[in-house]
Amino acid sequence: MYEVSLDTQRTMKNLINSKPEVVPLKSLLVSKELGEANELLDTATVELNDLTIVSLVSIFEQTLILHLKEMMKNQMTLDIEDEFIFKLRDYTIKQVEYGRFTDVIDLFTRSNEKELAGMVKQIYTYRNWVAHDQKKRLQK
């Protein structure tokens, strides 16, 4: 759907710039000046890209956390019926759920993958900025 939305925006921008007279009358852009219409479409493209990053990183985050929780459940259950082990497992699982995701990334990072882990953290930081900080600035 991302590619369809992006292609639709590009097509509409090309249409507005080359043949503005054929812009559908029900379009929000039909009453806009050329410059304003282009600016709105550019802004829509940036927002589409940002929302896509938020969605993809959120899916990645949840998938990695679920995978780690399953690993812990499998490793810490074994055949031991020790109450402490179960408490430790449950505590660790809660820490994974509510802790810092960058720490979870570090758990999966081998010494030869530090550069890749750094890139994943940068994307995660950008996602947080888009999802939280940028919205605050737009509301002011």
Secondary structure as UniProt FT lines:
FT   HELIX           2..18
FT   HELIX           20..22
FT   TURN            25..26
FT   TURN            28..31
FT   HELIX           34..77
FT   TURN            78..79
FT   HELIX           83..98
FT   HELIX           101..107
FT   HELIX           111..113
FT   HELIX           114..128
FT   HELIX           129..133
FT   HELIX           134..139
//
